[in-house]
Amino acid sequence: MTAAPTPEQIQACDREPIHIPGAIQPHGVLLVLDRDSLTVRMAAGDVAGLLAVDAWLGRTAGALIGDELAAQTAAISNSRPAGGFVGVLHRGGRNLDLSATVQGELVLLEIEPGLERPMAGSQILAHLEAAAAAFERCPGLKTLYDRAALEFRRLTGFDRVMIYRFGDDEAGEVVGEDRAQHLKSFLNHRFPGSDIPRQARALYVRNLVRVIPDCGYVPAPLEPAPEVPLDMSDLALRSVSPVHMQYMRNMGVAASASVSIVKDGRLWGLVACHHDSPHTLPYEIRAACRALAGGLARQIKAKEEAETWREKLRLRALGDDLAAVLAQSDVGDLSLEEHADDLVALGEADGVAVFRDDRIETAGKTPPHTALAMLRDWLLDVDAGGVIATDRSENVFPGAGAFRSWASGLMGVVIERAPLLAVLWTRAEEVEVVRWAGDPYRTAKAAGGDGALTPRASFDAWTETVRGRSRPWSSSQTEAALRLRQDLLDLRRARRTAELNSQLRATLDDKDDLLRQKDFLLREVNHRVQNSLALAAGFLTIQMKAIEDPAARAPLEEASRRLTAVGLVHRRLYRGDQLETVSLDRYLVELAEELVESLGQEWSRMVRVDAAPATVSTDKAVTIGLVVTELVINAVKYAYGGRPGRVDIGLTEQGGRVRISVADQGGGKQGPRVGFGSKMMDAMVRQLAGTLAYHDNSPGVRAELDAPAG
């Protein structure tokens, strides 16, 4: 009676060095050649019998297989790092296939029985093209698997061919089968992952076709035995593990072959072939199997992607429709609960719960509210901003077994935590009866009396009832849930924006009322200020007319011009759209026009303004206007003695500062004067936090005011 193996024994089996068995299967011969001289260093198998030679050690390949094939071997070893097919050797009325593998300084030459009647390349190509066309016509994956089993059986001639797919748990399932009538079916049966050790799976990716023509063979060892084990990973003749040999014999299989199905660089599954009697698979057929398996892998990928794409399109349409309905609602995401049935359809679930603050709204088949409240807290704890999905709720939520009939499957998203909005989809338990090829809980191997592992002997159908699981969530469904989360986030933001806009409109209406009141007050103030300025200007005019002495009248004229500047600033501020800033360039143009009017029309062509666009704060505009007025008055008085002369006013802005220049071409003063006007101007420049400098204009004087614009 055997005992269940320990974990250490299973790990030891996984570490079995199956790539260095030190022997080959005896239906062929292996010659280990020196790469440079092609002399035989070692060999395995019946070299003398198969090649009809008396001695082989130390002899050249040419002496054993002929110079032509030896030359082809040398050419392949020098030009193809991975090796390849050498040719066909005719010996003793048989066709022998020769293939070479390069390994460092060695060439591993395999000689094995070939086809009795070699197939033309066109025949093999025609078969592959017909099979590929049949694969393309298959409407779905299930029909593709069945068709693939049929095509591989036609190509290989084995009694049973199975399409064997690996699952996430490394267990395999037979998804397609074609067999002789007298054999029992393994279709839809599962095989434990421990049936195939990990190092064997790695070799399946490296060496795509493995053949055991006779499961009762006795291994043929390398002679002489190598000091360093020879890596036989890439050899078709590599002897397989004795445990695997016994495994196949326990299944009643006399010959087997496997062809790897590699998709996106990973082992997707196998084409597993069984035969009741010894059965070979020559090199040409193996090459055709590799090509056909590559075509099958591409078709599997294409059909999986097509099915995924169709599901994505359908779920995207459902999600877009739901988002559109919610967007048309006056309350946006607040109407989500009214469309709970659409949420169930979107997740292809049995039920759904919407968590909003302390409320829970449900549709479909869901756990009781007390359980949903606990699930809400769990969802908030594990949320990381994405989708949480499981088809085994008991594995992630303690106590989920109490409501597994309602919610063995969970998929949830948290839209926002404050205020809370989250959605949880549930799937009911789906009791599954799994058919295993033997009891998986006795594992693929058992420990014998001596502690060595032996393969299981029974492959009779063994059923297991699996509970606590739901249908798994697909990537398309989790993506649909993630899109819904984003759509609801957008709706929430849009609703908040609409609420803010409504509040803003109300605030703006209040502000408009205040502005209308302010405008009324400004009009009244403007009227009174203008009247006061006009009264002061009229008084000055009367005074000037009464005084004939020019020296006595000059201060009154200056005061009149200063009143003009102040009045202009006031009118400019009143007419402008902005209360905080003034367009300084426009103001200087208007100021020059007012000054010309006060000086007399003979100055109309003498005062010119070249101003780049610039804005300054209102308080600075008033002060700048007074400084410019004073500078122009100085130019009129000191440069030209009151007679008309050229005065240029300039304005530039750079780096947040404005530069205003007033330049004349007369013979006036070359620097500041000491007097009331100069003292007033110094005070105003300090108020501007600026500087005022005088330069030689050659001829005349150029005064430059530099000040911050803000």
C-alpha atoms as one frame of an Amber mdcrd trajectory, in Angstrom:
protein
   0.000   0.000   0.000   1.365   3.391  -0.971   1.307   6.530   1.142   0.674
  10.091   0.103   3.924  11.864  -0.795   5.402  14.505   1.456   5.984  18.089
   0.192   9.713  17.350   0.223   9.182  14.353  -2.075   7.094  16.459  -4.460
   9.815  19.126  -4.526  12.448  16.470  -5.170  10.414  15.285  -8.133  10.229
  18.866  -9.444  14.033  19.033  -9.194  14.648  15.757 -11.061  17.384  16.509
 -13.664  15.424  15.240 -16.643  17.568  17.264 -19.068  20.696  15.215 -18.278
  19.471  11.582 -18.244  22.765  10.259 -19.640  20.844   8.005 -22.023  18.589
   8.056 -25.079  15.606   6.140 -26.365  16.976   3.113 -28.219  15.019   3.436
 -31.461  17.746   5.817 -32.684  21.429   6.598 -32.299  23.241   9.625 -30.883
  26.751  10.518 -32.040  28.589  13.128 -29.966  31.092  14.727 -32.365  33.973
  17.128 -31.914  32.846  20.305 -33.633  36.160  20.970 -35.360  37.144  17.469
 -36.512  33.736  15.742 -36.488  35.292  12.734 -34.759  33.108  10.659 -32.461
  33.750  11.275 -28.766  30.737   9.414 -27.376  27.676   7.621 -28.663  24.478
   6.029 -27.432  22.260   3.397 -28.993  22.938   0.539 -31.377  25.482   2.345
 -33.552  26.935  -0.854 -34.994  23.555  -2.356 -35.844  21.902   0.775 -37.224
  24.906   2.027 -39.225  26.387  -1.413 -40.028  29.861  -0.557 -38.692  32.204
  -2.530 -36.471  33.834   0.347 -34.586  32.814   3.964 -34.108  34.726   5.606
 -31.219  37.304   8.088 -32.548  36.190   7.687 -36.142  35.068  10.595 -38.278
  31.497  11.282 -39.199  32.410  10.815 -42.861  33.465   7.228 -42.175  30.145
   6.470 -40.520  27.550   8.410 -42.543  29.415   9.329 -45.722  31.335  12.425
 -46.726  28.350  14.212 -48.227  26.245  14.064 -45.075  29.326  14.811 -42.952
  29.954  17.953 -45.004  26.317  18.954 -44.534  26.691  18.407 -40.788  29.773
  20.653 -40.727  27.982  23.336 -42.735  25.033  23.337 -40.354  27.221  23.405
 -37.245  29.147  26.390 -38.605  26.218  28.434 -39.894  23.268  27.610 -37.627
  23.811  28.018 -33.899  20.646  26.054 -33.148  21.432  23.253 -35.611  18.838
  21.685 -37.887  17.992  18.879 -40.306  21.021  17.322 -42.022  19.526  14.884
 -44.491  18.436  11.287 -45.081  20.836   8.332 -44.804  19.931   5.170 -46.715
  21.310   2.185 -44.867  20.218  -1.435 -44.868  17.131  -0.718 -46.933  15.910
   1.873 -44.426  15.609   5.650 -44.485  17.304   7.299 -41.507  16.723  10.949
 -40.581  19.792  12.894 -39.457  19.585  16.109 -37.416  22.323  18.074 -35.656
  22.328  20.185 -32.489  25.264  22.445 -31.662  26.334  22.565 -28.024  29.522
  24.516 -27.419  32.434  22.558 -28.893  30.243  19.549 -29.571  27.849  18.555
 -32.316  25.080  16.176 -31.224  24.076  14.145 -34.285  20.798  12.231 -33.956
  20.025   9.330 -36.295  16.521   7.880 -36.173  14.119   5.975 -38.423  12.545
   8.098 -41.127   9.453   7.670 -43.273   9.374   4.528 -45.359   8.053   6.687
 -48.182   9.287  10.226 -47.716   6.660  12.884 -48.314   7.317  15.655 -50.774
   7.447  19.145 -49.318   4.406  20.063 -51.407   2.388  17.277 -49.752   3.205
  18.486 -46.256   2.559  22.104 -47.249  -0.809  21.179 -48.770  -1.833  19.405
 -45.557  -0.766  22.396 -43.424  -2.587  24.872 -45.670  -5.773  22.788 -45.559
  -5.564  22.506 -41.756  -4.903  26.243 -41.369  -7.916  27.042 -43.561 -10.052
  24.693 -41.452  -8.844  26.460 -38.285  -9.849  29.848 -39.703 -13.353  28.603
 -40.589 -14.052  27.503 -37.013 -16.618  29.905 -35.529 -15.369  29.618 -31.965
 -12.816  28.120 -29.628 -14.684  24.861 -28.923 -14.955  23.959 -32.594 -11.321
  25.014 -33.062 -10.154  22.590 -30.369 -12.118  19.714 -31.888 -10.843  20.498
 -35.385  -7.264  20.747 -34.142  -7.473  17.294 -32.529  -8.762  15.879 -35.829
  -6.036  17.533 -37.941  -3.218  16.447 -35.626  -4.541  12.895 -35.601  -4.591
  12.858 -39.406  -1.033  14.166 -39.484   0.460  11.901 -36.815  -1.621   8.720
 -37.113  -2.016   8.318 -33.328  -5.065   6.516 -31.893  -5.990   9.381 -29.561
  -5.192  13.098 -29.854  -6.213  15.548 -27.121  -6.013  19.327 -26.910  -4.866
  19.918 -23.376  -5.180  23.419 -21.859  -3.442  24.575 -18.682  -5.404  26.593
 -16.129  -4.252  29.272 -13.717  -3.730  26.581 -11.060  -1.461  24.624 -13.489
  -4.019  21.830 -13.705  -4.768  20.668 -17.234  -8.135  20.114 -18.889  -8.875
  18.198 -22.090 -10.851  20.686 -24.196 -10.733  18.862 -27.535 -10.350  15.218
 -28.540 -10.323  12.880 -31.537  -9.893   9.135 -30.882 -10.393   5.634 -32.102
 -13.754   4.164 -31.148 -12.329   1.498 -28.831 -10.592   4.037 -26.577 -12.280
   5.725 -23.646 -12.695   9.482 -23.766 -10.844  11.977 -21.602 -12.771  14.968
 -22.989 -13.519  17.559 -20.275 -11.449  15.583 -17.758  -8.917  17.408 -15.659
  -5.409  16.343 -14.721  -3.685  17.688 -11.588  -0.890  20.167 -12.118   1.513
  17.807 -10.329   1.195  15.356 -13.245   3.732  17.527 -15.103   6.751  18.697
 -13.035   7.875  22.289 -13.424  11.160  21.462 -15.140   9.210  19.408 -17.700
   7.001  22.432 -18.455  10.140  24.502 -19.086  11.370  21.895 -21.584   8.000
  21.963 -23.358   8.649  25.610 -24.265  12.220  24.923 -25.370  11.646  21.666
 -27.283   8.213  21.847 -28.873   7.784  18.186 -29.876   8.512  15.181 -27.682
   7.970  11.609 -28.853   8.125   8.273 -27.025   7.706   5.628 -29.763   7.735
   2.756 -27.248   6.840   3.305 -23.597   8.428  -0.039 -22.724  11.926   0.860
 -23.922  15.149   0.275 -22.042  17.329   3.438 -22.062  20.549   3.314 -24.087
  23.353   5.015 -22.074  26.124   7.215 -23.421  29.407   5.382 -23.962  31.891
   6.170 -22.691  30.148   7.875 -19.767  30.875  11.627 -19.804  32.722  13.272
 -16.918  30.321  16.226 -17.115  26.645  15.344 -17.713  25.556  16.068 -21.283
  22.607  18.482 -21.635  20.050  16.740 -23.851  17.292  19.355 -23.577  17.107
  19.908 -27.335  17.350  16.243 -28.399  14.409  14.316 -29.805  16.012  11.054
 -28.587  16.414  12.224 -24.966  15.412   9.511 -22.542  12.483  10.555 -20.364
  11.955  10.207 -16.635  11.262   6.637 -15.421   8.371   8.070 -13.382   6.794
   9.440 -16.557   7.330   6.112 -18.351   5.467   4.283 -15.597   2.767   6.979
 -15.670   2.154   6.308 -19.389   2.127   2.539 -18.888  -0.388   2.947 -16.055
  -2.630   4.771 -18.534  -2.352   1.828 -20.913  -0.411   3.859 -23.459   2.243
   2.110 -25.600   3.464   5.207 -27.479   2.981   8.919 -26.914   3.850  12.305
 -28.337   3.269  15.861 -27.223   3.344  19.076 -29.213   3.602  22.332 -27.266
   1.081  25.115 -27.879   3.010  28.292 -27.021   1.036  31.545 -27.055   2.770
  34.870 -26.456   5.884  33.051 -25.288   4.047  31.056 -22.610   2.963  27.429
 -22.513  -0.781  27.576 -23.173  -1.260  23.822 -23.489  -0.306  20.640 -25.304
  -1.415  18.464 -28.167  -1.210  15.092 -26.358  -1.080  11.957 -28.533  -1.519
   8.320 -27.383  -1.254   5.001 -29.243  -2.037   1.416 -28.296   1.116   0.044
 -29.889   4.620   1.398 -30.603   4.421   4.274 -33.057   7.157   6.542 -34.426
   6.971  10.161 -35.481   9.780  10.913 -37.993  11.485  14.271 -38.315   9.362
  15.530 -41.223   6.125  14.879 -39.360   7.512  16.512 -36.219   8.442  19.602
 -38.242   4.922  19.705 -39.674   3.526  19.372 -36.127   5.570  22.367 -34.959
   4.257  24.465 -37.834   0.666  23.330 -37.267   0.923  24.048 -33.521   2.160
  27.564 -34.313  -0.853  28.128 -36.563  -3.161  26.739 -33.878  -1.674  29.080
 -31.250  -2.251  32.069 -33.531  -5.850  31.031 -34.159  -6.469  30.502 -30.442
  -5.123  33.980 -29.741  -7.153  35.525 -32.571 -10.406  33.871 -31.471  -9.826
  34.654 -27.792  -9.205  38.281 -28.704 -12.262  38.331 -30.982 -14.496  36.951
 -28.209 -13.010  39.430 -25.730 -13.497  42.294 -28.192 -17.140  41.392 -28.842
 -17.787  41.259 -25.115 -16.019  44.597 -24.600 -18.101  46.242 -27.336 -21.340
  44.920 -25.863 -20.469  46.019 -22.330 -19.182  49.388 -23.574 -22.519  49.987
 -25.317 -24.386  49.133 -22.089 -22.113  51.417 -20.075 -22.399  54.282 -22.560
 -26.200  54.004 -22.595 -26.335  54.084 -18.797 -23.951  57.058 -18.622 -26.026
  58.920 -21.226 -29.273  58.352 -19.301 -27.677  59.560 -16.067 -26.172  62.589
 -17.817 -29.599  63.613 -19.139 -31.043  63.477 -15.638 -31.354  66.765 -13.799
 -29.697  65.210 -10.744 -26.926  63.239 -12.511 -25.532  60.352 -10.470 -28.256
  60.785  -7.843 -30.555  58.851 -10.181 -28.207  55.830 -10.314 -30.386  53.732
  -8.013 -33.280  54.078 -10.469 -31.204  52.115 -13.004 -30.070  49.270 -10.751
 -31.306  46.665 -13.259 -28.989  48.176 -15.870 -26.140  47.846 -13.391 -26.906
  44.132 -12.995 -26.749  43.704 -16.780 -23.520  45.691 -17.034 -21.750  43.364
 -14.601 -23.506  40.243 -15.890 -24.185  39.657 -12.204 -26.963  38.101 -10.157
 -27.372  41.164  -7.971 -26.048  44.633  -7.261 -25.882  46.945  -4.259 -25.422
  50.715  -4.427 -23.924  52.258  -1.285 -24.681  55.976  -0.913 -23.749  57.451
   2.454 -25.622  55.263   4.974 -28.182  54.005   2.458 -28.068  50.665   0.613
 -30.176  50.121  -2.518 -30.248  46.664  -4.127 -31.484  44.855  -7.201 -31.447
  41.181  -8.093 -30.180  38.445  -5.800 -28.061  39.907  -2.985 -27.201  38.998
   0.631 -29.216  40.535   3.499 -28.594  44.182   4.358 -26.594  43.272   7.476
 -24.169  41.276   5.317 -24.085  44.061   2.711 -23.145  46.579   5.399 -20.161
  44.385   6.334 -19.251  43.994   2.675 -19.396  47.786   2.260 -16.868  48.204
   5.088 -14.673  45.480   3.567 -14.829  47.159   0.158 -13.707  50.470   1.641
 -10.845  48.750   3.480  -9.418  46.995   0.397 -10.146  49.719  -2.156  -7.097
  51.142  -3.912  -8.847  53.193  -6.586  -9.516  50.320  -8.972 -11.764  47.265
  -9.271 -11.914  44.521  -6.655 -13.067  41.187  -8.103 -13.067  37.599  -6.834
 -14.983  34.425  -7.672 -14.229  32.977  -4.211 -15.476  35.464  -1.646 -14.555
  33.151   1.228 -10.876  33.595   0.313 -10.977  37.386   0.796 -13.806  38.036
   3.242 -14.007  36.098   6.522 -17.481  34.808   7.114 -18.523  34.947   3.468
 -19.477  31.280   3.664 -22.638  32.311   5.490 -24.011  33.932   2.322 -22.111
  32.119  -0.429 -25.360  31.039  -2.090 -25.967  34.766  -2.806 -22.471  36.140
  -3.140 -19.667  33.686  -3.836 -18.529  36.197  -6.443 -17.877  39.868  -5.660
 -16.881  42.785  -7.876 -16.863  46.295  -6.493 -15.769  49.874  -7.154 -15.626
  52.870  -4.831 -16.480  56.031  -6.740 -15.902  58.438  -3.854 -15.526  58.061
  -0.121 -16.924  61.424   0.960 -19.757  61.635   0.268 -19.762  57.851  -0.154
 -20.799  56.280  -3.430 -19.839  52.673  -4.213 -21.224  49.792  -6.275 -20.911
  46.076  -5.458 -21.939  43.332  -7.881 -22.639  39.817  -6.576 -22.716  36.411
  -8.219 -24.366  33.398  -6.682 -22.556  30.178  -5.923 -22.293  27.990  -8.997
 -21.917  24.407  -7.849 -19.589  22.655 -10.290 -19.060  18.936 -10.765 -15.474
  18.510 -11.961 -14.431  15.287 -13.676 -10.848  14.352 -12.922  -8.794  11.641
 -14.593  -8.145   9.993 -11.213  -8.337  11.350  -7.683  -6.412  14.669  -7.643
  -6.117  14.623  -3.872  -4.001  11.503  -3.966  -1.746  13.621  -6.235  -0.111
  12.571  -9.429   2.398  10.440  -7.571   2.480   8.336  -4.446   5.288   7.301
  -2.183   6.220   3.643  -2.288   7.532   1.510   0.510  11.109   2.570  -0.169
  10.232   6.264  -0.083  10.602   6.686  -3.841   7.824   8.406  -5.774   5.735
   6.309  -8.122   3.065   7.579 -10.545  -0.580   7.090  -9.744  -2.055   3.958
 -11.234  -5.730   4.930 -11.597  -7.091   7.219 -14.302 -10.712   6.271 -13.825
 -13.069   9.230 -13.891 -13.314  10.791 -10.459 -15.840  13.512  -9.820 -15.591
  16.345  -7.339 -18.280  18.812  -6.326 -16.803  22.291  -6.013 -18.661  24.766
  -3.812 -18.101  28.356  -2.754 -17.239  29.583  -6.230 -19.073  31.665  -8.800
 -18.527  32.237 -12.471 -15.242  34.133 -12.774 -15.280  37.812 -13.710 -13.762
  38.477 -17.116 -11.330  41.292 -17.869 -14.034  42.911 -20.031 -16.395  43.013
 -17.059 -13.822  44.506 -14.699 -12.947  47.105 -17.355 -16.663  47.947 -17.702
 -16.857  48.455 -13.937 -13.804  50.716 -14.059 -15.332  52.789 -16.897 -18.560
  53.122 -14.910 -16.536  54.398 -11.957 -14.971  57.090 -14.150 -18.335  58.012
 -15.718 -19.904  58.414 -12.276 -16.956  60.493 -11.101 -17.410  62.762 -14.131
 -21.145  63.056 -13.459 -20.521  63.934  -9.827 -18.062  66.623 -10.833 -20.450
  67.946 -13.466 -23.279  68.116 -10.919 -21.059  69.973  -8.449 -19.927  72.333
 -11.184 -23.566  73.025 -12.090 -24.365  73.727  -8.443 -21.376  76.052  -8.155
 -22.383  77.809 -11.375 -25.869  78.307  -9.995 -24.441  79.794  -6.816 -22.059
  81.912  -8.878 -24.910  83.217 -11.028 -26.777  84.238  -7.909 -23.631  85.937
  -6.578 -23.107  87.707  -9.900 -26.683  88.932  -9.892 -26.085  90.409  -6.458
 -22.843  91.952  -7.706 -24.612  93.436 -10.728 -27.059  95.131  -8.377 -24.161
  96.553  -6.378 -22.428  97.744  -9.554 -25.564  99.484 -10.747 -25.786 101.243
  -7.403 -22.076 102.099  -7.568 -22.471 103.398 -11.138 -25.256 105.696  -9.999
 -23.083 107.011  -7.189 -20.110 107.465  -9.529 -22.216 109.455 -11.945 -23.304
 111.713  -9.156 -19.736 112.093  -7.844 -18.410 112.667 -11.365 -20.978 115.374
 -11.961 -19.995 117.154  -8.778 -16.229 116.740  -9.320 -16.463 118.018 -12.885
 -18.499 120.990 -11.697 -15.899 121.713  -9.020 -13.015 121.447 -11.490 -14.858
 123.638 -13.996 -15.534 126.196 -11.259 -11.847 126.204 -10.258 -10.709 126.456
 -13.911 -13.170 129.323 -14.540 -11.886 131.165 -11.477  -8.277 130.784 -12.686
  -9.248 132.031 -16.169 -10.895 135.132 -14.690  -7.833 135.732 -12.561  -5.463
 135.381 -15.523  -7.486 137.890 -17.582  -7.324 140.402 -14.746  -3.513 140.163
 -14.483  -1.472 141.682 -17.269   1.942 140.967 -15.820   3.240 137.745 -17.478
   5.350 136.818 -14.467   2.375 137.066 -12.159   0.099 135.211 -14.606   2.535
 132.230 -15.118   1.690 130.403 -11.829  -2.003 130.642 -12.652  -1.385 129.103
 -16.080   0.546 126.216 -14.479  -2.258 125.632 -11.984  -4.775 125.621 -14.830
  -2.793 122.985 -16.727  -2.499 120.839 -13.594  -6.239 121.034 -13.077  -6.610
 119.894 -16.688  -4.459 116.805 -15.992  -6.439 115.902 -12.892  -9.739 116.375
 -14.701  -8.538 114.177 -17.572  -7.588 111.347 -15.215 -10.991 111.562 -13.576
 -12.874 111.454 -16.863 -10.661 108.591 -18.090 -11.430 106.535 -15.004 -15.099
 107.222 -15.257 -15.371 106.260 -18.937 -13.210 103.105 -18.670 -14.535  99.569
 -18.230 -11.901  98.771 -15.621 -11.845 100.442 -12.219  -8.556  98.995 -10.974
  -6.340  99.631 -14.040  -5.881 102.279 -16.719  -4.664 101.963 -20.301  -1.648
 104.259 -19.922  -0.940 104.598 -23.659  -4.440 105.883 -24.403  -4.315 108.141
 -21.365  -1.040 109.789 -22.490  -2.499 110.472 -25.947  -5.560 112.141 -24.423
  -3.385 114.008 -21.906  -1.273 115.433 -24.760  -4.428 116.550 -26.572  -5.672
 118.336 -23.426  -2.274 119.998 -22.897  -2.182 121.181 -26.528  -5.661 122.650
 -26.103  -4.534 124.559 -23.018  -1.262 125.690 -24.647  -2.881 126.834 -27.896
  -3.397 125.361 -31.338   0.060 126.451 -32.476   1.308 123.487 -30.375  -0.929
 120.919 -32.128   1.851 119.646 -34.417   4.595 120.047 -31.879   3.539 117.603
 -29.135   3.788 113.979 -30.287   3.147 110.711 -28.445   4.768 107.328 -29.268
   3.279 104.913 -26.713   3.358 101.130 -26.664   0.338  99.396 -25.073   0.663
  99.302 -21.291  -1.588  99.226 -18.256  -0.970 100.595 -14.787  -2.929 100.666
 -11.576  -5.365 103.542 -11.186  -3.505 105.266  -8.388  -0.262 105.236 -10.390
  -2.036 106.646 -13.486  -3.012 109.798 -11.583   0.526 110.371 -10.326   2.149
 109.573 -13.710  -0.229 112.040 -15.379   0.820 114.782 -12.989   4.545 114.022
 -13.504   4.191 114.056 -17.315   2.226 117.310 -17.145   4.952 118.892 -15.027
   7.691 117.688 -17.420   5.830 119.092 -20.447   5.281 122.412 -18.636   9.022
 122.536 -17.830   9.897 121.866 -21.491   7.524 124.623 -22.657   8.850 127.088
 -20.091  12.608 126.380 -20.065  13.364 124.837 -23.467  11.300 127.123 -25.651
  10.454 130.116 -23.443   6.748 129.582 -24.052   7.095 129.557 -27.860   6.008
 126.451 -29.826   8.659 123.720 -30.034   8.980 119.963 -30.518   8.071 117.817
 -27.447   8.117 113.962 -27.718   6.331 111.771 -25.165   7.322 108.079 -25.231
   6.083 104.948 -23.400   7.491 101.387 -23.224   6.791  98.431 -20.920   9.156
  95.566 -20.071   9.460  93.150 -17.187   6.534  94.630 -15.281   7.922  98.196
 -15.394   6.968 101.226 -17.487   9.347 103.852 -18.857   7.941 107.267 -19.819
  10.131 109.842 -21.530   9.523 113.522 -22.232  12.114 115.007 -24.633  12.582
 118.455 -26.123  14.983 119.859 -28.711  15.399 123.301 -27.200  18.057 124.925
 -25.096  16.494 124.559 -21.736  17.868 123.373 -18.433  20.147 120.325 -18.227
  18.910 118.889 -14.967  16.394 119.352 -12.196  15.582 122.792 -10.835  14.836
 123.750  -7.293  11.342 125.111  -6.881   7.791 124.203  -5.977   7.225 122.152
  -9.167  10.470 120.243  -8.790   9.789 119.431  -5.133   6.287 118.311  -5.995
   7.653 116.085  -8.789  10.257 114.514  -6.469   7.490 113.614  -4.033   5.383
 112.075  -6.778   8.336 110.000  -8.098   8.918 108.639  -4.602   5.231 107.830
  -4.398   5.585 105.806  -7.619   8.600 103.908  -6.161  10.367 104.956  -9.353
  13.261 107.006 -10.598  13.486 110.174 -12.679  16.639 110.874 -14.663  17.643
 113.643 -17.069  19.775 113.029 -20.166  21.306 115.153 -22.901  19.038 114.882
 -25.946  21.539 116.677 -28.247  19.913 119.143 -28.531  17.618 119.544 -25.608
  16.816 117.440 -22.583  15.244 113.986 -22.270  13.632 113.204 -18.924  12.963
 109.483 -18.210  10.596 108.203 -15.548  10.973 104.476 -14.651   8.378 102.910
 -12.332   6.637  99.593 -11.588   3.440  99.020 -13.582   1.634  97.236 -10.753
